[in-house]
Structures are given as C-alpha cells and as structure tokens.
Amino acid sequence: MTRHHSPSLSRRQMLTRSTGGILATSTFWQLQAAFGETGQSHHVAAVRNLGSQFQDNPLRVTGLDCASSIVLPSGESFWVFGDTIEGPFESIRGLPLADKLSNTAAIAPKQDISDGIKKFKFLTQPDGKRPLQIVPYASDEDPAAERIWPIHGTCRAEKLYLFYHRISLIPGVDVFENFQLDGMGIAQAKTGDWKFKRLSAPDGTDFFWKGDQPSFGVFVEQQGDYVYVWGSLITGMFLARTRPDEIANRESYEYLVTAPTVNDPDLKPIWSKYFEPTASLFDSVPNEMSASYNQHLGCYLAIHSLLRDNKIVMRTAPQITGPWSEAEIIYRPDKVGDGDLIYAAKEHPELARENGKIIYVTFVNSATYVPQMIELTFK
C-alpha cells in the first residue's frame, strides 16, 4: 500500500485551537466562542460506576483503550481497541510502543451487563496465546513510528467495515501529548473470518480522508437508507453519509454543509458531494464520541469527553443534523493522579435498557489505561 503524508494538524494543535474557540462557520475559519457546558445535567437520575472492563482474560491483556462496539448480525458485539498492553506495566505515559500491538478486538455475546461485561473473548493469533492485531500494518510501516487505531465501524450483511486512524509518533514526545494524524482509512473483513484488508482510496493511498480533513468514522450508524459517519476536525464534529452498500466507495459520500443551529433551528440541512467546514454540529470533542437516537428521551443523544477537562458530557438534538444543545456534565470521574486524562467517552446504544432510560458509557483514564464503564439512568 502506498504511504501518503499530507499536511496534518497534531493533537495539540487541535486542542489548542478549539480551546481558543475556533469553529467552522463559513468556507474560512472564523473566531467564535466555543460551545460551553451548562452545569450538571438535569436529565440524569443516577450514575453507577461498574469499574474496569476486559481485565479478566487468559491472554494477560492489562491495558487498552478506545473500546468501541459494533453490533454483528449474530447479535454479538465486536469490540475494538487501540494500543494493547500485555502483562504488568506502571504507566502508558512514555511507554515504548514498538513491540506493542496497535489494535486488537474482542467479541462479547448478549448478556446482562448491569455489573459490567463479564463474557468476552479476544481474537487471538494462530497459537491462541496472544491477542490478534486485526488491522495489519503495511510492509513499509514501522510500529515504532506509526500506529493503526481502529475507531468504529458498521456491519453490512457479512461484511464488517472498520474506520481507522493512521498516526505518526513524534520522536521524544509522549503520544498523549502530541502526535500527527496522517489520515483515516477503511478496513474490511468477512464476519467470522476477521481477516481485515485495508481498502485503497481513489488516489491509490490508504487514506479516504487526509490528515487535514475530518476524521470521518469516529462513530458510524445506519439509519434507514443511509449510513451516517461522524468526523472530528479541530474538535468540531462534522457529518457525512453514504448508502449502506457504498461504504467502500469514497466517491459515494455526501457531506453536511448547512445545518440548523440553536439560533436558526428552521434552517434546512444541505448535503454536498464536497466537504466544506461550514456545518460544525458541536465542538470540544477530543475525537471519540457517540450519537444515536434515544427513545426514552425522544431525541438524539451524543456522549463525549469534554476536551482535556476530565468531564463526560451529553448533548441532545431533535434530528441527527441538529440543532444540538450545549454540553451538560453527566459524570466527573474520580481523580487518580495529576496526570489524569479522561478520553474515549462514548455510549454503546446496543446495550441500552428500558428503551434508553438506562444506558452504558465507557471511557478511559490515561492514568490507568483501562476502559471503565458507567451505567446512567435518566429521569
């Protein structure tokens, strides 16, 4: 596969610009006040911390992040993870990654998760002794310099599509402080086979979207005749869509370029074949998030961590295209240490109970580098 390095924004640049309040409001970046939090959410009746997940396993997997889930035709959930640590470790911060798998996966059957995910099985290498890196490296990629991070995806018939980041490490810099996003790719496998192949974009590279474009694929959901694909750029969230049978076709995607806002809720959504940064639906998202319809609330529900503020928030909207509300804090994880960074917060809609009155959210604290799960009960 052809490698392609394009001008990219680093993680630090994204967070710095967002904190300064840069949002996309026209074909040019214009300064605005970033969407702020409104305080403790009035929607939440109770929160229960279910603790660390995916730790009780025979492969000695002790550290991992991302923890996104995709529903399979069987009803099972396919969980994907980023950099995966095997055996004891003191901290992920500054840990050399050259010998660490950059992505893994586990399959979890339907189960009662009121006390967390107890039944799951990691995909393994042929000898069954180590977890499997599901999205492979290309022959010209170096694990010491580049990492492949699947983020989310969707299943269509017997094909599972994973959207992934390819990032480049910055020498001498902790990956939690800064890295370069090279682009977003799509990998495809047959369910049950799990042999993922990285698909080629029209320009012959692996990158369907380059590093200076939104990271489309951070959350993916099929609704009716479309698959909706969320992407983050400078922590603002943008939306693309395609037909379910056209996921692998880069030219099939349409991009939301005009969307209703709180100030103009009657504005009609407009989709275009070409992306323009003119419809940032909300801001302050450090990449990972979720957005799906919640029947109990009677609206769309988005969950994400709030920049680097160690808060998990929710937003609501009458339609997926908005207008989206400001952020409401739903959970403040307990402080572990001075180096805490809460990230990767997202809901897993397939786990919701009582029509969405009870939902399940995972997040990761870099201090422990283990997915945590909370149960939220709405009023």
N, C-alpha and C positions, 0 to 999 in steps of 0.2 A: 504494500500500500504506500502511496505517495505521502510523505510528510509535508505539511504546509504550515509555516509560521507567518502569521499576519500580525499587524499592529494590534496589541491587545491591552486591555485595562487589567491591572493587577487587582487582587482582592483589596489591598489597602487603598488604592485609588478609588475603587467603587464605594467603599465605606466612607472615605473622607468626603467625596463629592456629595454623597447622599446626606451625610450629617450637615453639610453646608446648605442643603436644601435645593439641589439641582434636580428638576423634574422635566420630563419631556412634555412640552406644551405646543410645539409647532415643529416645523422642519429644522429649527435650530434649538439648541438647549437654552432655556431661559431660567432665570433665577425666580424661585418661589419659596414660600415657607413649606417645609416638609409636613406631611400629614402627621399630626401628633396624637398621643394617647389621650383617652378621656378619663382614665382612672379605672378603679376596679369595675369589672363587668357586672352589669345588673341582670345579665342573662343566667348566670351560673348559680345553682343552689348549693352544690357540694363538689369538692375535688378530693380524690383519693390517690395517693402515690402507691403504685404497685411495684415499685423498685426496679432493680436491674433485670434485663431480659437477655436471653440467649447465652447464659453463662453455664448452665448445666448441660455440658456436651462432652462426648468422649474424645473429641479432637483437640482438647486443650485450647480452644479459642477463648481468649480472655479479653480482647479489646477490639472494638469495631464501631463504625458509625454509619451514617445515612439511615439505614433501617426503613426503607420504603417498601410498600407491599403492593402486589398486583394480583388480582383475582384470576385464577385459572379456570378453564371450562369445567374441571372436576369439582370446583367449589373450594379447593385448597387455595392458600395464599403463597405466592412466590415472593420471598423477602430478599432484597438486595442490600449489600453493604459495601462500604468503601475500604480503605486500608485496614487490613485484618492482622491482628497480633495473636501469635500462638505462644503460650507459655507465660511465665511471670514477666512483668515489666513494671517499672516505677512510674513512668510518665510517658505519654505520647509526645509531649513537647520536646523537640530537639532529637527525637529518636531516629536513628538512621533507618531509611525505608528501603534500601536497595534489595534486601533479602525478604521483604515483607510483601505478601500478596496485596495487590492494589484493589481487588474486588472479590467478593465471594457471594454465596446465596444459600438460603435455606428454604425448605418447604414446610409449611405448617398446615395441618388439617383443620377443618372446622372444629371448634372446641369452646368450652366455657372459659372465657378469659377474665372473669371477674377477679381473679387473683394473678393475672398475667398470662403470658404464653408459656405453657408447660410442655406442649408437644410440638416438636420441630425436628428437622433433620437437615444438616448441612449437606450440600452436594460435595462429593469428595473426588479426589484424584483416584486413578485406577486401583491403587493398592488399598484404598479406604482409610488411610492413616492421616491424610491431610486434607483440608478443605480445597476445593477447586477454584481456581481463578476463572470465572465464567466468561468474561470479555477479555480475549487474549491481547497480548502485545503484538505489534508488527515486528518483523525481523530487524528493522532499523530503529526501533525504540529501545531506550535504556531505562530500566526500572529505577536506577539511581538518579535519573534526570527527569523522567516523565512518569505520570501516573494516569491510570484509566479509572474513572469513577462513574459507574452507572448511577443514575439518579431516580428514574421512574420509567414507566412504560405501560403497555397495554397488550392484551391478548386478542387476537382476531382469528377465529377458528382454531387451527392447531399451530398458529404462528405467534410467538411471543416476541414483541419488539421492546428493546431497551434503549432509552436515550442515555447517552453518557458524555461526561466531560473528558477531554484530554488536557491535562495541565502540565506545565513545566515548572519544576522546582527552581528556586533562585538560590544559587550557591551561598552557603553561610547564613541563610535566613530560614527561621522556623516556618513550616508550612501553615501554621495557624496565624502567623503574622502577615505573610505575603506569599503569593505565587502568581504565575502567569496563566491565564485561561487561553489555551490555543484554539479551542473550538468545541462544538457539540457534534457528536456523531450518533448513528443509529446502528444497533446490532440486532440480528435476527436469529432465532433458533426455533426448531420444532419442539413443541411441548413433549416432555418425556425423554427427549434426546439431549436437550440442553447444550448442544454444540453451537455456540454463538459465532456468527460470522459478522464482521464489521462491514457494513454496506458502503459503497462508494457514492459520493455526491456527484452531481453533473460535471463538476470541474476535474474529476478524477482523484480528488483528495478524500480523506475520511470525514471531512468536516462539512456537514449540511449547513451549519451556521458558524461563521468565523468568530474569533475571539472578541471582535469589536461589535458583535451583534448580540441580541438577547440569547441567553442560554435556554433556548426552547427545549422543553422536555423535563423541566423540574417537577411538573405534575401533569398527568395525562388522564383524560376521562372521556369515555364515549357517551354521547347524549344524542339520541335519535339518529339522524343521518350523518352526524359529524363526530369526529374525534377532536376534542379541544386540547390544545397544547400550550401550557404556560411557560413563559420565559422571563428571566430576570436580566436587567441591564442597569448598572449603577443603582442597584437595589429597587428600581421601579419595576412593576410587573406588567408584562405585555401578553397578549393572547393571539394565538394562531389557531387555524382549524384546517382539517382535511377530511376526505371521505375515509371510512374505515379500510377500504381495500387499496387506498393510495398512500398509506403511511410511508412506504419506502420511496415514494416519488417526490423529490424535493420541489418539483415544479407545480405540484398539486396544492401546495399550501397557500392559504389566504391569511391576511393579517388585519387585525382590527386597528383601523387608523383614526376612527372617530367613535367616541363612546359617550354615553350620558354621564354627567357629573352631578354632584350634590347641588351645585349652583344652576345647572341646566339639565334636570332629570328627564326632560322630554326629548332631548337630542337623540336622533335615530342612529343606531350603530351602522357604521360603514366599513365594509371589508374590501381589501385591495390585494392584488397579486404581488404587490411590492411593499416591503416593510418600511414604515416611516415612524419615528419615535414621537407620535402625536397623540397617543392614547394610553398613557400610563394609568392603569386602573387603580393602583395604590402604590405606596412607597415603603421604604425602611425594611425591606426583606433581604436578609443575607442569603439569598439564593433559594434555599429549600422551603417548601410550603405545601399546603393542600387547599383545594377549593372544590366543594361539591354541594349538591342540594340537600338540605336538612328538612325532612318532612315535619318534624316536631316544631321547628322554628318557623316553618313556612317560607324559607328564603335560602339563598346560597350562603354557605359558611366557609370562610377562609381561616386557616390557622397558620401562624408562623412565629418565629422568634423575632424580637424587635432589635434590629441592628446588633450591637455588642452590649446591650443594656441588661442582659440576663433576665429578660422577661418574656413570657409567652403570651401572645395576644390573639384575639379573634376579630374578624370583620364580617359584616353581612351585606347582602345586596339582593334586590328583587329578581335580578337576572344575572347570568354569568358575566354579561357585558357591563354591569353596574346599574346605577351608581353605587360604589362601595362605601361603606361607613368608615369613620375613623377607627383607629385601633383601640380596643378595650382589653385591659390586662385581665387574663384569666388565671395565671399561675406565676408565682415567683419561686423558682427552685431554691432550696436551701443552699447557702454558701458553703463550699467545700474548702476553698483556699483563695489566695489573692489572684491566682491565675485562672480563675473560673471563666469559661466562655460557653454560654448556653447557645446551642445552634441545632439545626436539623429538626426543628419542631414541625410536626405535621399530624393531621388526623389520618386514621385508617378507616374510611367510610364503611368498608365491608364488615367491620367489627361492631358497628353501632347497634344498640338495642332499643327497644320500645320506640321504633320509628325515629330514632335520632335523639331521643331525650337523654340517652346515655351514650357518650362517645368515648373513644380511646385515642390518646395522643402520645406519640413518642418524641423524645428529644435526647440530646447528648450534651454532657458537660465535658469539656476537654480535660478537666482535672481528673476524671475517672475513665473517660473514653469507653463508655459502655452505654448502650441505649437504655433509657429509663422510660417507663410507661406511667401515665396518669389516666384515671377514669374521671370524666367530667359529667355531672348530672345537671341538666338545665332545668330551670323553673317551669 
